[in-house]
Amino acid sequence: MTTVRMSGAAPGAAGPMIKSILPDFVVAADLFADPPDPMLFPEEDRAIGDADAQRRAEFTTARLCAHDALRKLGMRPSPVLPGLRGEPQWPAGVVGSITHCTGYRAAVVGVASKVAAIGIDAERNEPLVEGVLDAVSLPEEREALRRLAARHPRVHWDRVLWSTKEAVYKSWFPLTKRWLDFEDIIVSVDPARGEFSARLRVPGPRVHGQQLSRFTGRWVADADLIITAIVVPAPSRRASPRG
């Protein structure tokens, strides 16, 4: 199984865990603790409003990661405001995704000329609440999870499945602006290669004239954390004919 330990990951830098599942044409920033005196752009501060302390911490630290990722991409940081369904609205020419869970926040970005979509998700490596798996999975997925759990009991595969579907949705929505139900996706996880494939059971989005029928991505887990990532590259532009 693909496993990377988080020990030694420097706070404020994309740790080896998330970097291990990303291609080299995107950049990441992450944090494992909330800074004591974070600063948001005024527009971001207004967007989070009077949210409770936990939600404000998640939003704020994730935005700090987003600002850092934009710097790494060579851009001036700017407000990253939530959109219609909470999705981050990136500056023109940027594609990206944000995630947060207890003890971890991260952002991944790339330039639109190289990347069509990004979806990342982080979860604690612990079981889903009772009853949730049946609501978010298909029978064949649950059977596959039982087989995985028998062979690799240290990973909570129900949480991996949840995380992959979250990553799919984060890739899907910016391309379509449409809702996607959990049962609209059927996921297959490869425990040896650290990869997954998510086949769409509804018509997929069109990317530069090509209709997507599935999303593929990578995942990694350690004793504490599960991270999934999808990066859809933009189709290469054809070379212009010489005149």
Backbone as numpy.savetxt, mean C-alpha at the origin, in Angstrom:
# Nx Ny Nz CAx CAy CAz Cx Cy Cz
9.71 -19.01 3.08 8.87 -17.82 3.08 9.74 -16.58 3.08
9.32 -15.57 2.35 10.06 -14.32 2.32 9.84 -13.57 3.63
10.87 -13.41 4.43 10.76 -12.74 5.72 11.95 -11.83 5.92
11.70 -10.60 6.36 12.77 -9.66 6.66 12.54 -9.12 8.05
13.55 -9.16 8.88 13.42 -8.63 10.23 13.52 -7.12 10.22
12.74 -6.47 11.07 12.74 -5.02 11.11 13.80 -4.46 12.04
14.39 -5.27 12.86 15.40 -4.75 13.77 16.52 -4.11 12.99
16.94 -2.94 13.44 18.00 -2.22 12.74 17.49 -1.22 11.74
16.18 -1.18 11.48 15.64 -0.20 10.55 15.67 1.17 11.21
16.28 2.12 10.56 16.45 3.45 11.15 15.16 4.23 11.08
14.67 4.81 12.22 13.49 5.65 12.17 13.69 6.80 11.20
12.65 7.04 10.40 12.71 8.15 9.47 13.26 7.77 8.12
13.71 6.55 7.96 14.19 6.08 6.65 13.42 4.84 6.28
13.20 4.65 4.97 12.47 3.47 4.55 13.24 2.23 4.98
12.66 1.48 5.89 13.35 0.33 6.43 13.52 -0.76 5.40
14.39 -1.74 5.68 14.63 -2.79 4.69 13.40 -3.60 4.38
12.42 -3.62 5.28 11.24 -4.44 5.06 10.43 -3.95 3.86
10.05 -2.68 3.86 9.25 -2.19 2.74 10.10 -2.06 1.47
11.35 -1.65 1.62 12.21 -1.51 0.44 12.40 -2.84 -0.27
12.35 -3.93 0.48 12.60 -5.24 -0.11 11.52 -5.67 -1.09
10.35 -5.03 -1.05 9.25 -5.45 -1.92 8.88 -4.37 -2.94
9.75 -3.37 -3.11 9.47 -2.28 -4.04 10.48 -2.28 -5.20
10.03 -1.90 -6.40 10.99 -1.73 -7.49 11.80 -0.46 -7.28
12.91 -0.33 -7.99 13.82 0.78 -7.75 13.38 2.09 -8.39
12.24 2.09 -9.11 11.79 3.34 -9.72 10.71 4.04 -8.89
10.50 3.59 -7.66 9.68 4.33 -6.70 10.50 4.56 -5.44
10.07 5.51 -4.60 10.77 5.80 -3.36 9.81 5.68 -2.19
10.35 5.37 -1.02 9.53 5.17 0.18 10.10 5.95 1.35
9.22 6.28 2.28 9.61 6.86 3.57 8.71 6.25 4.62
9.27 5.91 5.77 8.45 5.34 6.83 8.94 5.76 8.20
8.07 5.60 9.18 8.36 5.92 10.58 7.75 4.84 11.45
8.45 4.51 12.54 7.99 3.49 13.46 7.47 4.08 14.76
7.48 5.41 14.87 6.94 6.10 16.04 6.48 7.48 15.59
5.54 8.04 16.32 5.04 9.38 16.01 5.95 10.43 16.63
6.48 11.38 15.83 7.35 12.42 16.39 6.60 13.26 17.44
7.33 13.79 18.41 6.65 14.52 19.50 6.06 15.86 19.08
6.67 16.55 18.11 6.18 17.87 17.71 6.06 17.96 16.19
5.15 17.22 15.60 5.06 17.21 14.14 4.43 18.49 13.61
4.77 18.85 12.39 4.23 20.05 11.75 3.57 19.66 10.44
2.30 20.01 10.30 1.57 19.81 9.07 1.46 21.12 8.31
1.17 21.03 7.02 0.77 22.22 6.29 -0.59 22.67 6.83
-0.87 23.98 6.84 -2.16 24.45 7.36 -3.36 23.76 6.72
-3.29 23.50 5.41 -4.40 22.84 4.72 -4.61 21.42 5.26
-3.51 20.73 5.59 -3.62 19.38 6.14 -4.19 19.43 7.54
-3.77 20.42 8.32 -4.27 20.57 9.67 -5.78 20.81 9.66
-6.24 21.62 8.73 -7.68 21.86 8.62 -8.41 20.59 8.18
-7.77 19.80 7.32 -8.42 18.59 6.82 -8.65 17.57 7.93
-7.73 17.47 8.88 -7.90 16.50 9.95 -8.83 17.03 11.03
-8.96 18.36 11.10 -9.97 18.99 11.95 -9.88 18.57 13.41
-11.04 18.20 13.97 -11.09 17.85 15.40 -11.11 16.34 15.62
-10.39 15.62 14.79 -10.31 14.16 14.95 -9.70 13.82 16.31
-9.97 12.59 16.77 -9.42 12.18 18.07 -7.91 12.02 17.96
-7.26 11.84 19.11 -5.79 11.84 19.16 -5.18 10.73 18.31
-5.79 9.54 18.32 -5.23 8.44 17.55 -5.30 8.71 16.06
-6.46 9.17 15.58 -6.61 9.46 14.15 -5.69 10.59 13.73
-5.56 11.61 14.58 -4.67 12.73 14.25 -3.22 12.26 14.15
-2.80 11.39 15.06 -1.42 10.88 15.02 -1.17 10.08 13.75
-2.13 9.21 13.39 -1.99 8.42 12.17 -1.87 9.33 10.94
-2.78 10.26 10.85 -2.81 11.18 9.69 -1.54 12.00 9.63
-1.14 12.56 10.77 0.00 13.47 10.79 1.30 12.76 10.42
1.58 11.64 11.07 2.84 10.96 10.80 2.87 10.39 9.39
1.73 9.91 8.90 1.68 9.45 7.50 1.97 10.59 6.54
1.49 11.80 6.87 1.79 12.96 6.00 3.26 13.34 6.09
3.86 13.21 7.24 5.30 13.46 7.33 6.06 12.50 6.42
5.63 11.24 6.39 6.25 10.27 5.48 6.03 10.69 4.03
4.83 11.16 3.72 4.54 11.60 2.35 5.43 12.76 1.95
5.61 13.73 2.84 6.47 14.87 2.54 7.91 14.41 2.30
8.38 13.49 3.14 9.74 12.98 3.00 9.91 12.22 1.68
8.90 11.43 1.33 8.96 10.69 0.07 9.01 11.63 -1.12
8.25 12.72 -1.07 8.29 13.70 -2.16 9.67 14.33 -2.27
10.31 14.61 -1.13 11.68 15.15 -1.17 12.61 14.16 -1.85
12.50 12.89 -1.50 13.35 11.87 -2.09 13.13 11.75 -3.59
11.92 12.11 -4.02 11.60 12.06 -5.45 12.12 13.30 -6.17
12.69 14.24 -5.39 13.22 15.46 -5.97 12.22 16.58 -6.10
11.11 16.49 -5.33 10.07 17.49 -5.41 9.98 18.26 -4.10
9.48 19.48 -4.20 9.22 20.27 -3.00 7.98 19.70 -2.30
8.06 19.40 -1.00 6.87 18.90 -0.29 5.72 19.88 -0.38
4.52 19.35 -0.47 3.31 20.16 -0.56 2.20 19.42 0.18
1.08 20.09 0.48 0.00 19.41 1.20 -0.50 18.18 0.45
-0.72 17.12 1.20 -1.28 15.89 0.64 -2.63 15.70 1.32
-3.68 16.17 0.66 -5.01 16.21 1.27 -5.80 14.96 0.92
-6.75 14.58 1.79 -7.59 13.42 1.48 -8.61 13.75 0.40
-8.87 12.77 -0.46 -9.82 12.96 -1.53 -11.21 12.45 -1.15
-11.98 12.08 -2.19 -13.38 11.71 -2.02 -13.58 10.59 -1.01
-12.73 9.58 -1.07 -12.84 8.44 -0.15 -11.62 8.32 0.75
-10.98 9.44 1.03 -9.84 9.44 1.92 -8.52 9.20 1.24
-8.54 8.94 -0.08 -7.29 8.66 -0.80 -6.42 9.91 -0.86
-5.10 9.76 -0.74 -4.22 10.94 -0.79 -4.21 11.56 -2.19
-4.30 12.88 -2.23 -4.24 13.61 -3.49 -2.83 14.17 -3.66
-2.10 13.61 -4.59 -0.70 13.93 -4.79 -0.54 15.11 -5.75
0.62 15.77 -5.72 0.86 16.83 -6.70 0.80 16.28 -8.12
0.55 17.17 -9.07 0.50 16.77 -10.48 1.78 16.05 -10.86
1.63 14.95 -11.59 2.79 14.20 -12.05 3.31 13.18 -11.07
2.63 13.02 -9.91 3.07 12.08 -8.87 1.98 11.04 -8.65
2.38 9.80 -8.47 1.50 8.70 -8.10 2.01 8.15 -6.78
1.10 7.83 -5.86 1.58 7.34 -4.58 0.52 6.66 -3.75
0.93 6.21 -2.57 0.04 5.54 -1.63 0.58 5.72 -0.22
-0.33 5.72 0.74 -0.01 5.90 2.16 -0.62 4.75 2.95
0.05 4.34 4.02 -0.53 3.35 4.93 -0.14 3.67 6.36
-0.93 3.18 7.29 -0.57 3.31 8.71 -1.27 2.21 9.50
-0.57 1.70 10.50 -1.15 0.79 11.48 -0.42 1.06 12.79
-0.78 0.36 13.84 -0.14 0.58 15.13 1.37 0.38 15.02
2.13 1.43 15.31 3.58 1.34 15.31 4.25 1.47 13.97
3.50 1.85 12.93 4.13 1.96 11.61 3.32 2.88 10.71
4.02 3.78 10.00 3.42 4.66 8.99 4.37 4.68 7.79
3.82 4.77 6.58 4.68 4.76 5.40 4.00 5.42 4.22
4.82 5.91 3.29 4.34 6.45 2.02 5.30 6.00 0.93
4.76 5.71 -0.24 5.54 5.33 -1.42 5.06 6.18 -2.59
5.99 6.77 -3.34 5.62 7.62 -4.47 6.52 7.33 -5.68
6.02 7.69 -6.85 6.77 7.61 -8.08 6.26 8.66 -9.05
6.96 8.86 -10.13 6.53 9.84 -11.14 5.56 9.17 -12.10
4.56 9.92 -12.54 3.49 9.35 -13.35 3.98 8.84 -14.70
5.10 9.36 -15.19 5.63 8.87 -16.46 6.17 7.45 -16.34
6.45 7.01 -15.11 6.99 5.67 -14.88 6.02 4.74 -14.17
5.05 5.32 -13.44 4.17 4.52 -12.60 2.71 4.88 -12.89
1.88 3.86 -13.10 0.45 4.08 -13.32 -0.34 4.06 -12.02
0.07 3.21 -11.07 -0.66 3.09 -9.81 0.24 2.48 -8.75
0.00 2.88 -7.50 0.69 2.31 -6.34 -0.36 2.05 -5.26
-0.25 0.91 -4.61 -1.08 0.62 -3.45 -0.25 -0.11 -2.41
-0.15 0.45 -1.21 0.58 -0.21 -0.13 -0.33 -0.35 1.08
-0.06 -1.37 1.88 -0.82 -1.55 3.11 0.06 -2.22 4.15
-0.07 -1.79 5.39 0.66 -2.39 6.52 -0.34 -2.80 7.59
-0.11 -3.96 8.17 -0.99 -4.51 9.21 -0.13 -5.18 10.28
-0.64 -5.24 11.48 0.00 -6.05 12.50 -0.14 -7.52 12.14
0.87 -8.31 12.43 0.83 -9.74 12.14 0.06 -10.45 13.25
-1.26 -10.32 13.18 -2.15 -10.89 14.18 -3.46 -11.26 13.50
-4.26 -12.14 14.10 -5.48 -12.59 13.44 -6.49 -11.46 13.26
-7.31 -11.60 12.22 -8.45 -10.71 12.06 -9.46 -10.96 13.18
-10.26 -9.95 13.47 -11.34 -10.11 14.44 -12.29 -11.21 13.95
-12.79 -12.00 14.87 -13.66 -13.12 14.51 -14.82 -12.65 13.64
-15.05 -13.36 12.56 -16.15 -13.05 11.66 -15.76 -12.20 10.47
-14.62 -11.50 10.57 -14.22 -10.60 9.48 -13.79 -11.38 8.25
-13.05 -12.48 8.45 -12.55 -13.23 7.30 -13.69 -13.69 6.40
-14.76 -14.22 6.98 -15.88 -14.68 6.16 -16.48 -13.54 5.35
-16.42 -12.32 5.88 -17.02 -11.17 5.20 -16.16 -10.63 4.07
-14.85 -10.92 4.09 -13.96 -10.29 3.11 -13.32 -11.29 2.15
-13.69 -12.58 2.26 -13.01 -13.59 1.45 -14.02 -14.50 0.77
-13.51 -15.23 -0.22 -14.29 -16.22 -0.95 -13.93 -17.61 -0.42
-14.81 -18.61 -0.61 -14.54 -19.94 -0.08 -13.20 -20.51 -0.53
-12.83 -20.33 -1.81 -11.57 -20.88 -2.29 -10.37 -20.17 -1.66
-10.53 -18.89 -1.31 -9.46 -18.19 -0.61 -9.29 -18.73 0.80
-10.40 -19.00 1.48 -10.31 -19.52 2.84 -9.67 -20.90 2.86
-9.95 -21.72 1.86 -9.32 -23.04 1.77 -7.82 -22.90 1.56
-7.41 -21.96 0.69 -5.98 -21.72 0.46 -5.31 -21.23 1.73
-5.98 -20.39 2.51 -5.41 -19.89 3.76 -5.20 -21.02 4.75
-6.13 -21.97 4.81 -5.98 -23.11 5.72 -4.73 -23.92 5.36
-4.50 -24.10 4.07 -3.31 -24.85 3.65 -2.03 -24.08 4.00
-2.04 -22.76 3.79 -0.88 -21.96 4.13 -0.60 -21.99 5.62
-1.65 -21.89 6.43 -1.48 -21.88 7.88 -0.90 -23.20 8.38
-1.25 -24.30 7.74 -0.72 -25.60 8.15 0.78 -25.69 7.88
1.23 -25.04 6.80 2.65 -25.12 6.43 3.48 -24.02 7.07
2.87 -22.85 7.29 3.61 -21.68 7.79 2.81 -21.02 8.91
2.77 -21.62 10.10 1.87 -21.15 11.16 2.26 -19.83 11.80
3.48 -19.33 11.56 3.88 -18.08 12.22 3.34 -16.83 11.54
2.78 -16.98 10.35 2.18 -15.86 9.64 0.66 -15.97 9.76
0.00 -14.86 10.06 -1.46 -14.85 10.11 -1.98 -14.55 8.70
-2.30 -15.62 7.99 -2.62 -15.51 6.57 -3.93 -14.80 6.30
-4.85 -14.83 7.26 -6.08 -14.04 7.07 -5.75 -12.55 7.01
-4.76 -12.13 7.80 -4.34 -10.72 7.78 -3.59 -10.40 6.49
-2.81 -11.35 5.97 -2.14 -11.14 4.68 -3.19 -10.93 3.59
-4.23 -11.76 3.59 -5.28 -11.63 2.59 -5.95 -10.26 2.68
-6.30 -9.86 3.89 -6.90 -8.53 4.10 -5.99 -7.45 3.53
-4.70 -7.54 3.86 -3.75 -6.51 3.44 -3.62 -6.46 1.91
-3.58 -7.63 1.27 -3.48 -7.61 -0.19 -4.71 -6.95 -0.82
-5.88 -7.20 -0.27 -7.09 -6.60 -0.84 -7.13 -5.10 -0.59
-6.59 -4.65 0.55 -6.47 -3.22 0.79 -5.52 -2.58 -0.23
-4.40 -3.24 -0.50 -3.45 -2.71 -1.49 -4.07 -2.66 -2.88
-4.87 -3.68 -3.22 -5.56 -3.67 -4.51 -6.50 -2.47 -4.60
-7.29 -2.26 -3.56 -8.24 -1.14 -3.61 -7.52 0.20 -3.74
-6.40 0.36 -3.04 -5.66 1.62 -3.12 -5.05 1.82 -4.51
-4.80 0.75 -5.23 -4.33 0.85 -6.61 -5.50 1.12 -7.56
-6.61 0.48 -7.27 -7.81 0.53 -8.13 -8.48 1.89 -8.12
-8.72 2.45 -6.93 -9.60 3.61 -6.84 -9.06 4.84 -7.58
-7.79 5.19 -7.47 -7.32 6.36 -8.23 -7.45 6.19 -9.74
-7.47 4.94 -10.21 -7.61 4.69 -11.65 -9.05 4.72 -12.11
-9.99 4.40 -11.21 -11.39 4.21 -11.62 -12.37 5.17 -10.97
-12.04 5.65 -9.76 -12.97 6.43 -8.94 -14.24 5.64 -8.64
-14.10 4.31 -8.56 -15.24 3.43 -8.28 -14.93 2.54 -7.08
-15.98 2.17 -6.36 -15.86 1.25 -5.24 -15.49 -0.13 -5.75
-14.81 -0.92 -4.93 -14.46 -2.30 -5.25 -14.72 -3.12 -4.00
-15.63 -4.08 -4.08 -15.94 -4.92 -2.93 -14.88 -6.00 -2.74
-14.78 -6.50 -1.52 -13.82 -7.56 -1.23 -14.05 -8.79 -2.12
-15.34 -9.12 -2.38 -15.62 -10.31 -3.18 -15.41 -10.08 -4.68
-15.07 -8.86 -5.07 -14.76 -8.56 -6.47 -13.31 -8.93 -6.82
-12.57 -9.44 -5.84 -11.16 -9.78 -6.02 -10.95 -11.20 -5.50
-10.19 -12.00 -6.23 -9.78 -13.30 -5.71 -8.26 -13.33 -5.69
-7.71 -13.56 -4.50 -6.27 -13.43 -4.27 -5.60 -14.78 -4.13
-4.44 -14.90 -4.73 -3.58 -16.08 -4.57 -2.23 -15.61 -4.04
-1.77 -16.20 -2.95 -0.53 -15.79 -2.29 0.53 -16.85 -2.48
1.72 -16.42 -2.90 2.86 -17.32 -3.05 3.76 -17.16 -1.82
3.83 -18.16 -0.93 4.61 -18.00 0.29 6.11 -18.09 0.07
6.53 -18.72 -1.01 7.97 -18.91 -1.25 8.60 -17.68 -1.90
7.90 -17.07 -2.84 8.45 -15.94 -3.59 8.06 -14.59 -3.01
7.17 -14.59 -2.00 6.74 -13.32 -1.43 5.94 -12.49 -2.40
5.12 -13.15 -3.21 4.32 -12.47 -4.23 2.85 -12.81 -4.05
1.99 -12.02 -4.68 0.57 -12.36 -4.72 -0.02 -11.86 -6.03
-1.12 -12.49 -6.41 -1.85 -12.11 -7.61 -3.31 -11.92 -7.23
-3.91 -10.83 -7.66 -5.29 -10.52 -7.35 -6.08 -10.41 -8.66
-6.87 -11.44 -8.93 -7.67 -11.43 -10.16 -8.97 -10.68 -9.92
-9.28 -9.77 -10.82 -10.50 -8.99 -10.72 -11.67 -9.79 -11.26
-12.78 -9.77 -10.54 -14.00 -10.46 -10.99 -15.00 -9.48 -11.57
-14.55 -8.25 -11.77 -15.32 -7.19 -12.43 -14.41 -6.58 -13.49
-14.97 -5.84 -14.47 -14.12 -5.21 -15.48 -13.07 -4.30 -14.84
-11.82 -4.47 -15.25 -10.73 -3.71 -14.66 -10.54 -2.35 -15.30
-9.72 -1.51 -14.68 -9.45 -0.18 -15.24 -8.60 -0.27 -16.49
-8.67 0.77 -17.30 -7.83 0.86 -18.49 -6.64 1.76 -18.16
-5.46 1.27 -18.47 -4.23 2.01 -18.24 -3.54 2.17 -19.59
-3.54 3.40 -20.09 -2.94 3.69 -21.39 -3.48 2.75 -22.47
-4.82 2.58 -22.45 -5.48 1.79 -23.48 -5.52 0.30 -23.22
-4.85 -0.17 -22.18 -4.83 -1.59 -21.87 -5.69 -1.86 -20.63
-6.60 -2.82 -20.73 -7.47 -3.13 -19.61 -6.79 -4.13 -18.68
-6.75 -3.78 -17.39 -6.15 -4.67 -16.40 -7.17 -5.70 -15.95
-6.76 -6.96 -15.90 -7.63 -8.02 -15.39 -7.18 -8.51 -14.02
-5.97 -8.10 -13.61 -5.46 -8.50 -12.31 -4.40 -7.49 -11.85
-4.17 -7.47 -10.57 -3.06 -6.73 -9.97 -2.10 -7.75 -9.38
-0.82 -7.53 -9.56 0.18 -8.39 -8.94 1.03 -7.54 -8.01
1.50 -8.15 -6.94 2.29 -7.40 -5.97 3.19 -8.31 -5.16
3.79 -7.73 -4.14 4.69 -8.46 -3.27 4.30 -8.23 -1.82
4.69 -9.16 -0.96 4.37 -9.04 0.46 5.58 -9.50 1.27
5.62 -9.05 2.51 6.67 -9.45 3.43 6.10 -9.42 4.84
6.61 -10.31 5.69 6.12 -10.37 7.07 7.25 -10.70 8.02
7.16 -10.17 9.23 8.01 -10.62 10.33 7.11 -10.91 11.51
7.65 -11.05 12.69 6.84 -11.42 13.84 5.79 -10.37 14.18
6.04 -9.12 13.78 5.17 -8.02 14.20 4.33 -7.42 13.08
4.80 -7.45 11.87 4.24 -6.60 10.82 4.09 -7.37 9.51
3.04 -7.04 8.78 2.81 -7.52 7.42 2.72 -6.30 6.51
3.44 -6.30 5.41 3.36 -5.20 4.44 3.12 -5.79 3.06
2.17 -5.19 2.34 1.91 -5.57 0.96 2.08 -4.35 0.06
2.48 -4.59 -1.18 2.71 -3.48 -2.11 2.40 -3.88 -3.53
1.73 -2.99 -4.24 1.47 -3.12 -5.67 2.03 -1.89 -6.35
2.83 -2.09 -7.37 3.33 -0.98 -8.20 3.06 -1.36 -9.64
2.15 -0.62 -10.28 1.81 -0.86 -11.68 2.64 0.08 -12.54
3.60 -0.43 -13.31 4.42 0.47 -14.12 3.62 1.04 -15.28
3.95 2.26 -15.66 3.34 2.86 -16.85 3.93 2.19 -18.07
3.12 1.92 -19.09 3.66 1.32 -20.31 4.76 2.20 -20.90
5.82 1.58 -21.37 6.92 2.34 -21.95 6.45 3.06 -23.20
6.87 4.30 -23.31 6.51 5.06 -24.50 7.34 4.59 -25.69
6.70 4.52 -26.81 7.42 4.14 -28.00 8.36 5.27 -28.43
9.51 4.88 -28.91 10.46 5.89 -29.37 9.89 6.63 -30.56
10.06 7.96 -30.56 9.56 8.77 -31.65 10.39 8.50 -32.92
9.72 8.40 -34.09 10.48 8.18 -35.32 11.35 9.38 -35.64
12.48 9.12 -36.21 13.37 10.21 -36.58 12.86 10.89 -37.84
12.86 12.21 -37.83 12.37 12.95 -38.96 13.49 13.37 -39.90
